[in-house]
Amino acid sequence: MPAALFDIRELTKIYRMGEVEVHALRQVNLTLDEGQFIVLLGPSGSGKSTLLNIIGGLDVPTSGRVFYRGSELTQADEAELTAYRRQHVGFVFQFYNLIPSLTATENVALVTEISDRPMAPDDALRLVQLDQRGAHFPAQLSGGEQQRVAIARAIAKQPAVLLCDEPTGALDISTGIIVLEALASVNAELGTTTVVITHNAAIAQMADSVIRLADGQVTSVEARTAKLAPRELSW
């Protein structure tokens, strides 16, 4: 049986805007296992990004508990959360957030300078099939290539978990498949637990586990045994 990476208990997040309360998460209970490719599926406003931000140490819940490898994140102070993000978590967002004045290799190298056990930038780029583009600047790369540089940057510190918020949301189908192939390679070759937020139900076909959310609640958890390769997905 796979070991639990995250144990999430009664997780609730309420945002207050003036006198209005928005319930982003409502008593969510989940276990996310080590080494899996996990898809969080649901419409906008379902709580996917809030959940990702809390397990990534970017936000704190209103109530509930989150355990990472047995240690309680929800008891951590800001310094401990910063160390957790630096040492254990890689982030990939819909928009690439690359530094325009740095080459692909230099963008990846930024992360390796703050990592305890970094991967060589060229090795990280090779894993996403971009080792021949290391000397190029972001403006010289396509959107899909920039997103793969962002993935290389995230994995160069060899995190235990890679959290991806709509990583193909700004890309066309063919480019999105290439990005998904890069994420699948990271999961398979490095064993990095990979969590992908999407509203695209097709991506669920390549997951080990599919978690569906609606209105801040988990509506289903599906363990999949027959995974498809990205190029086999029915879009």
C-alpha positions in Angstrom: 0.0 0.0 0.0 1.3 3.5 -0.8 2.2 5.7 2.1 0.2 8.9 2.8 1.9 12.1 1.9 -0.9 14.4 3.1 -3.6 13.6 5.6 -6.3 16.3 5.5 -8.9 16.4 8.2 -12.0 18.6 8.5 -10.4 21.3 6.4 -12.4 24.5 6.2 -11.5 27.9 4.7 -13.7 30.9 5.0 -12.8 34.2 3.3 -14.4 37.3 4.7 -15.0 40.3 2.4 -16.6 43.0 4.5 -19.7 41.4 5.9 -19.8 38.6 3.4 -18.4 35.2 4.1 -17.3 32.9 1.3 -16.9 29.3 2.2 -14.1 28.1 -0.1 -13.7 24.7 1.6 -16.2 22.9 3.8 -14.8 20.2 6.2 -12.7 18.4 3.6 -11.3 15.0 4.5 -8.7 13.5 2.1 -5.6 11.4 2.0 -3.0 12.0 -0.8 -0.6 9.2 -1.3 3.2 9.3 -2.1 4.3 9.0 -5.7 0.8 9.3 -7.3 -0.3 11.5 -10.2 -3.4 13.1 -8.7 -6.0 15.2 -10.5 -8.2 17.7 -8.7 -11.2 18.2 -10.9 -14.0 20.7 -10.6 -15.5 24.0 -11.9 -14.2 27.4 -11.1 -15.0 28.3 -7.5 -15.1 24.7 -6.3 -12.2 25.1 -3.9 -9.4 23.4 -5.9 -6.9 26.3 -5.8 -7.7 27.0 -2.1 -6.9 23.3 -1.3 -3.7 23.4 -3.3 -2.6 26.6 -1.6 -3.1 25.2 1.8 -1.3 21.9 1.3 1.5 24.0 -0.4 1.9 26.2 2.6 0.8 29.3 0.7 -2.4 29.8 2.8 -3.7 28.7 6.2 -7.1 27.2 6.9 -9.8 28.7 9.0 -10.1 25.3 10.8 -9.1 21.7 10.3 -5.7 20.0 10.2 -3.2 19.1 7.5 -0.4 16.6 8.1 2.6 16.2 5.8 4.4 12.9 6.3 3.0 12.9 9.8 4.0 16.5 10.7 1.2 19.0 11.2 1.5 21.8 8.7 -1.4 23.7 10.4 0.7 24.1 13.5 3.7 25.5 11.6 4.7 29.2 11.9 5.7 31.3 9.0 9.4 30.5 9.1 8.5 26.7 9.2 6.1 27.1 6.3 8.8 29.0 4.3 11.3 26.1 5.0 8.6 23.6 4.0 7.9 25.3 0.7 11.6 25.7 -0.1 12.6 22.1 0.7 9.6 20.0 -0.2 7.2 21.7 -2.7 7.5 22.7 -6.3 4.8 25.0 -7.8 3.6 25.3 -11.5 1.0 27.9 -12.3 -1.1 28.7 -15.4 1.2 31.6 -16.2 4.9 30.9 -16.3 6.4 33.6 -14.2 9.8 33.4 -15.9 12.2 36.2 -15.6 12.5 37.7 -19.1 16.1 38.8 -18.8 17.4 35.3 -17.9 17.8 32.3 -20.2 16.0 29.1 -19.6 19.0 27.6 -17.8 19.3 30.7 -15.6 15.6 30.7 -14.7 16.0 27.1 -13.5 19.3 27.8 -11.7 17.5 30.4 -9.5 15.8 27.6 -7.7 18.9 25.5 -7.3 20.7 28.2 -5.4 18.2 27.9 -2.5 17.9 24.1 -2.5 19.6 21.6 -0.2 20.0 19.0 -2.9 19.5 20.6 -6.3 19.4 18.9 -9.7 21.7 20.4 -12.3 19.6 22.9 -14.4 20.6 21.1 -17.6 19.3 17.8 -16.2 16.0 19.4 -15.2 15.6 20.8 -18.7 16.5 17.5 -20.2 13.7 15.8 -18.2 11.2 18.1 -20.0 12.9 17.7 -23.4 14.3 21.2 -23.5 18.0 20.7 -23.0 18.7 22.1 -26.4 16.9 25.4 -25.5 18.8 26.3 -22.4 20.5 29.4 -23.9 17.2 30.9 -25.1 15.3 33.7 -23.4 11.6 33.3 -22.6 10.6 35.7 -25.5 12.4 33.2 -27.8 10.3 30.3 -26.6 6.7 29.2 -27.3 4.1 29.1 -24.5 4.4 25.4 -24.1 8.2 25.7 -24.0 8.0 28.4 -21.3 5.7 26.2 -19.3 8.1 23.3 -19.5 10.9 25.6 -18.3 8.6 26.5 -15.4 8.2 22.8 -14.7 12.0 22.3 -14.9 12.5 25.2 -12.5 10.0 23.6 -10.0 11.6 20.2 -10.1 15.2 21.3 -10.0 15.2 21.4 -6.2 13.9 17.8 -6.3 10.7 18.4 -4.3 8.6 15.6 -2.8 5.5 17.1 -4.3 4.7 19.1 -7.4 1.6 21.3 -7.2 0.2 22.4 -10.6 -2.6 24.9 -10.9 -4.2 24.7 -14.4 -0.8 24.1 -16.0 -2.4 23.7 -19.5 -5.0 26.4 -19.1 -3.3 28.9 -21.3 -2.3 26.4 -24.0 -3.9 24.8 -27.0 -4.6 21.1 -27.1 -1.4 19.9 -28.9 0.8 22.1 -26.7 -1.0 21.1 -23.6 -0.3 17.4 -24.3 3.4 18.1 -24.5 3.3 19.8 -21.1 1.3 16.9 -19.7 3.9 14.5 -21.0 6.6 16.5 -19.1 4.5 16.2 -15.9 4.0 12.5 -16.4 7.8 12.0 -17.0 8.5 13.9 -13.7 6.1 11.7 -11.8 7.4 8.4 -13.4 11.1 9.1 -13.4 11.6 11.0 -10.2 8.6 9.5 -8.2 7.5 13.1 -7.5 3.9 13.2 -6.1 2.2 15.3 -8.7 -1.1 17.1 -8.0 -2.8 18.8 -11.0 -5.7 21.2 -10.8 -7.9 21.3 -13.9 -11.4 21.8 -15.1 -10.6 19.6 -18.1 -12.1 16.2 -17.4 -10.0 14.6 -20.1 -6.8 15.0 -18.0 -8.4 12.7 -15.3 -7.7 9.8 -17.7 -4.0 9.9 -17.0 -4.3 10.0 -13.2 -3.8 7.4 -10.4 -6.4 9.2 -8.4 -9.1 11.7 -9.3 -10.7 13.9 -6.7 -13.8 15.9 -7.7 -14.8 19.0 -5.9 -17.9 21.2 -6.0 -18.9 24.1 -3.7 -15.9 23.6 -1.4 -16.6 19.9 -0.8 -15.2 16.6 -2.1 -17.9 14.9 -4.1 -15.9 11.8 -5.1 -12.5 10.1 -5.0 -11.7 7.7 -7.7 -8.7 5.3 -7.7 -7.8 4.5 -11.3 -5.9 1.4 -12.5 -6.0 2.0 -16.2 -4.0 5.2 -16.9 -3.7 6.7 -20.4 -0.7 8.4 -21.8 -1.3 12.1 -22.6 -1.4 11.5 -26.3 -4.1 8.9 -25.8 -6.5 11.3 -24.0 -9.9 12.0 -25.5 -10.2 15.8 -25.5 
